[in-house]
Structures are given as C-alpha cells and as structure tokens.
C-alpha cells in the first residue's frame, strides 16, 4: 500500500492561522507532524493540516463549514479524535 503524501500548508494560510490566535498566555503554539497548532493546558484545540484548519469542537457546537470527521488520515498511528472538525483553509477567514 502506497503512503499518502502530505503537503505543507501555504505560507498565506500559516500567516492567517497565526494572526487568528488570540494573545493569551494559556495558548501554547507549537508544531505537530510539521504543521502549526495550538494547545491549551496541554490539549490540542486547533491546527493546520495541508490547506485545512482542524478545530476541536464537540459535535453539537459545529456550524456551517465545519464537517465532522475522524482524523484517521491526520495521524500516522491511525487513531483519530471524535471531536475534530475540518475547515477548508481556502475559504476560511477570521475576525478578532
């Protein structure tokens, strides 16, 4: 079975992602699997994967544009998180 090749996030998406995060000392910005992401109290809450934004939300908090999915293709070990949604980075924008 051929391995799926992951693409790096574009510099523009990385910049939008960084600008969207609030300035809060509780937020830890770091990299996971080579993609920028953010943690609070050691728990993942948002990050990038290729040209997508991954957000950690309970199922009842998802709105339009956030598709429920398991992240099996995001983690090399094949174990996904149930409370993650994927937002297409091409149409994503933020307001502070």
N, C-alpha and C positions, 0 to 999 in steps of 0.2 A: 504494500500500500504506500503510495507516494505521500510525503508530508506536505501539508498546506504551507505555502509561503506567506508570511505576514509582511505587510508593507508598513513602512514608517509613517507616522502621522505627518501631515504637511506642516511646514513652519507657520503658516497662517492659522491653522486650527490650534496648534500649540500655543500661539500668542493669544488667541481668543479665549482659550481654556484658562490660561494663567491670569488674564485680565478679569475673568468672571468670578474667580475665587475671592471671597471676602478676606480682608486683612484681619485675621483673628488668630491669636496665639495658640488656640486649640487645634488649628488645622496644620497638619504636617504634610508638606509637599515632598513627594519622593517618586521614584521610578519603580514600576513593576513590569517585568517582562519587556523592558526597554521603552515603556510608554509612561508619560507623566500621569500621576494620580494623586489623590488626596485622602488622608485618613484623619479621623477624629477619635481620640482615646484609643488609638491602635486599630480602629475598624475602618475598612475601606468604605468610602461613600461616593466617590466619583473618580473617573479617569478617562483616558483615551484608549481606543483600540482601533488601529488603522485610521480611517476617516470617520470614526464614530465616537460619540460620547457615551460612556457607560455610567449609569446612575443607579444607586442603591435606594430603592423605594419599596415599601410594602405594596402588594398588589392593588389595594383599594385606593392608593394615592397616585396611581399612574393616570396621566391625562392624555389628550391627543398628541400624537407624535412620539410617544414612548411605548414601544412594543414589548410586551412581556416575553421573556425568553430565558432559558437556562444558558449559562455561559460555558458550556462544554467545549466549544471551539476557541474560547479565550484562554483556557488554562491547559498547559501541557499535560497535567496529570489526569485530565478528563473529568474532574469533579467540578460541578457548577454551583452557583448560588441561585436560590429560587427567587430572591427579591431584587433582581437586577433588571434594568430596562436598558434598551439601546436606542440612542437618538442619532439620526443621520447628521453627521457633522456639517454637511453641505448646506443644510437649511437651518442649522442651529444658530441662534443669536442670544445674547444675554442683555439684561438691563440691571444696573446696580442701583 
